[in-house]
């Protein structure tokens, strides 16, 4: 039984669907429990996977209303656990993991997962205290990266976190909306993908590209994604005179086609858990440049072998300098691209799910 807030888009949500399908295809009875119903789903569960929507996703605010709302969620989840008697309950992300421990502990194995590096989470103090109570009572605590595992070990007494990365999602299936990835012949594309949110560092990326635009007149920057920073980014592009050189097509369902139609990928995030887009780009054969933020990219990119890690983080001049190394040198791009596809094996579904199998059997994986 996989417990997650919704399937309305996001890396953890897609991972939940992928894992449900993997285990179901191997003969397991799998269910997914969400707070939301299926009306806003971005990902479709495979046939044969049961879906239980608690319909308790409304924001209850704070105080007693929040306490009552979470009590209802716990009781509803506990009823499902009692009825269906799963062997394992898997909580996806912090709040769902805490609810899973409270509702299912003592009735089956409970495994909790962190998909975001905790220092960058916006998590109310009450939930932080609940994490310190709940995680030591889980049968296993799983982090996506060694950096997050170390943080949990230091900040949540009694926890010895294990590391299981996300499997690379490749090849990518098309979904909606399909947006043509065509480009003008003779032009090269620098691609970034992510929510238009401050943590993704796209303003820094635009400034870095602005300093390179005159030296690389045949290169354009495309940022795929949607979010609250759109207006600010569009205004910044206008301020820097980048109209026609930077495009923001919004969210696309055929991101695989965009990877294939690009020449270089950049991850400008201030912070990451484990970047699915970076894995996808490398699996698609793109050389990559990424800020060496506290966790994530350094566990994917082997700097100088299949990509470049940039420090200091959020320094547009440093990012521009390392981007230019690849923009000017097609042979270097080809060399890095040839090794980037190693992530298909390094983060393969077979390897990652073998680690999950060990955890389900009660063994430690690292």
Secondary structure as UniProt FT lines:
FT   STRAND          2..3
FT   HELIX           11..25
FT   TURN            26..27
FT   STRAND          31..34
FT   HELIX           38..40
FT   TURN            47..48
FT   STRAND          50..53
FT   HELIX           63..84
FT   STRAND          88..92
FT   HELIX           94..104
FT   TURN            106..107
FT   STRAND          108..114
FT   HELIX           118..120
FT   HELIX           125..134
FT   HELIX           135..137
FT   STRAND          140..143
FT   HELIX           146..155
FT   TURN            157..158
FT   STRAND          162..163
FT   TURN            185..186
FT   STRAND          188..193
FT   HELIX           198..200
FT   HELIX           202..212
FT   TURN            213..215
FT   TURN            217..218
FT   STRAND          219..224
FT   TURN            228..229
FT   HELIX           230..239
FT   TURN            240..241
FT   TURN            244..245
FT   STRAND          246..250
FT   HELIX           255..260
FT   STRAND          264..267
FT   HELIX           276..283
FT   TURN            284..285
FT   STRAND          288..291
FT   HELIX           297..299
FT   TURN            304..306
FT   STRAND          307..310
FT   TURN            313..314
FT   HELIX           316..327
FT   HELIX           330..340
FT   TURN            341..342
FT   HELIX           343..346
FT   HELIX           349..360
FT   TURN            361..362
//
